[in-house]
Structures are given as structure tokens and as C-alpha cells.
């Protein structure tokens, strides 16, 4: 079949000292509340404090602006939270699967989502949701699903067979 180029969500690179994790999303875009709105909210609050007249707006407009800014902040916080969760999960995977990253597939160790969750103080289901359908770019240049790192009902032999079947013929893993 035709090879589909997978876009990684997270990159693991070999840094100076050790492996480093980068969540791609954070490079792709940065979100912020429109400065005009932020300024208006500031003016509304300043006017309320000084008991003076706010910029010429009725209560309905002020309310709209406050709600917009609140919603925007909430949305941005959620995105940032998600990035941090991805980064923390990947960091734990790097720690647990260090040998795999250094030596290759034969060093992949059994690891559960529950174990990762425990290490970062999150429920297994959170780890599961955060990594579902997500991909990692390994230091060797291969993009793999997060599920690769976790022990599932698949036996290790099946996992290894799937990886070998899927590996790029031009750059096979060693061993």
C-alpha cells in the first residue's frame, strides 16, 4: 500500500545530555487574547475602580467583552494544559523506555498507561485520552504511534512483528 506521511505530535531528540521532548503544537501556533479586547477589559475594570466613566459602551457590550476574554483565556489554558500533559507523559516514556531509545526495539520494556499516570499523578484514562491517535518522532527519524510504548493485550512478539512489518525498508532497525 501507499505510505502515508504521519505528522508527529511530539518529537524526542537526542540532546546534549539526554533525550529531550518537544510538543510540536507549541511550535505550530501560539494563541493569545486579542490585545484590543484585553485593553478594553482593563479600561472597564479601571473605570469601575475609579468610579469614573468607562469607554463609551453600554452594559451589554461590556458584558460581551468580559465573556469573550474569559472564554478565550479558558480555551488557551486548556490548550496549554494539553501540551503540558503530552510533554509530561512523553518525559516519563523517555525515562522508562530509555534503553529502547538508545538501543532499539529489542530493548522496549513493558509499560502500562496506569504506570505512566501514577508517575505524573494522573489517571490512566487521562494518559489514554491524551495519547490516543497521537504520534512520536523518534531520534532515529521514525514516526511511531504512542501505543507502541505501552503494553497492551498484544504480546511483545506481535508488537515487534508489527514494527518490523511497518519499518521503512530503506532504514531498517539494527538487530
N, C-alpha and C positions, 0 to 999 in steps of 0.2 A: 504493500500500500504506500500511498504518498506520505512523506514525512511532514507533519505539521510542526512549524516552529512554535515552541512553547515559550511564553513570556514568563520569566521568573518573577515571583512576588518578593523574594528575599535573595540576597547574594551572600555567600560565605566566601571570603577571600583570605588568602594567607597573608597576614600582616607581618610587621617587623618581629614581634614577639610570638604572636599566636594567631589563631584564626579570628577574623573579625566579621561581624554581622551587619548587613545594611538592608533596611527595608526600602525597597525600590520606590514605593508610593511617595515617600518623603522627598525623593528627588524629582519625581514627576510633576508635582504641583505643590504650591503652598497656598493655604487658604487664610483669608483674614476678613474681618468685617469691613465693609466699605467705610473709608475714613470720613466721608461726608456724614454718614449716619452716626458714626462714633462721636463726631464733633457735636452733632445736634443733641444727642443724648447728654453729652457733657453740658451743653448750654441749658437744656431743660433742667438738669439737676442743679446747676449753679444758680439759675433763676429761682428755683424753689427754695434753695438755701438762703439766698439774699432777699427773698420775698419780693423780688422785682419782676418785671415782665419778661417772660421767656420770648424767644424769637416768635414772630407773628404766626402762631399756629393755634388751632383750636385743640380742645382736649382729645378729640378723636384722632387727629394727626399725631399728637404726642404719644398717644397710646399705641398707634400703629408702629411708630418708630421704636418705641421701647420693646414691643413684642418682636419686631424684626431682629433687633440686636440680640435679644435674649435667645431667640431661636437659632440665629446664626452662630452665636457663641456655643450653644449646646451642640449643634451639628459639628462644629470644628473640634470641640472637646471629644466628641465621640470618635471622630476620625483619628485624632491623636492618640486616644486610648487604644484604638485598634492597632495602630502602628507599634505602640509600646508593647502590647500583648504579643504581637508577632515577633518583635525583637527579643523579648524575654524568653519566649518558647524556643526560638532558634538558638539563643545563647545556651540554654540547657541542653538542647540537642547536640550542640558543638561540644559541650563538656562531656556528655555521655557517649557520644559517638566519635570521640577524638581519634581513636585508632583507625576507624573506618575512613575518616578524612585524610589521615596520614598514609595508610597502607592499602586502602581499597576494600572492596566488597566482602572479602573473607573475614574482615575484622568487624563487621556490623554486629552489634550486640543486641540482645533482646531488650526492648524498651517499651513501656506502655504509656499511653496518654495520661493515665492516672498518676504514674510516677513523675512525669513532667509537671502535671498540675500540682502535685504535692510539693515539689521543689520551688514553685513560684507562688504558692498559696492560691491556686485557682482550681475550680472543679474540673474533672476530667472532660465533662461535656463542653466546657468553655474552650479547652485545648482542642477538642474535636471540631467544634464550630469554627474556631479561628484558623485551623489548618485545612479544612475541607476544600478540595478543589484548588489548593494553592501549590505553587512550585518553588523549588530552591535551585539556584545556580551554584553548583559545587566548585571548589577551587580547581578541579581538573577540567572545568569547562562544560560539564554535562548538566542539563536541567532535569531534575527528578521531582516526582511528587513528594510532598511531606510524608505521605503514608509510608514511603519507603523506610523511614526511620523507626516506625512503630511496629511492634509485634502484633500481628492480627491473628486471625484463625488460620491464615496461610502458614505452612511450615517454612522454615528457613530455606530449605532446598527449593521450594516453589518460588520464593521471593528471588533467590539467586538466579533461578532459571529464567524468570520474567525479566530480570535486569539484563542478563546475557542476551536474551532474545531481542530486547529493545535497544541494546547499546549500539552506538554508531560504529559501523563496520570499519571505518577508517581509523578510529581511535579506540581499539578495544582496551578494556581494563587489563592490568597485568594480573597474572595468576588466574 
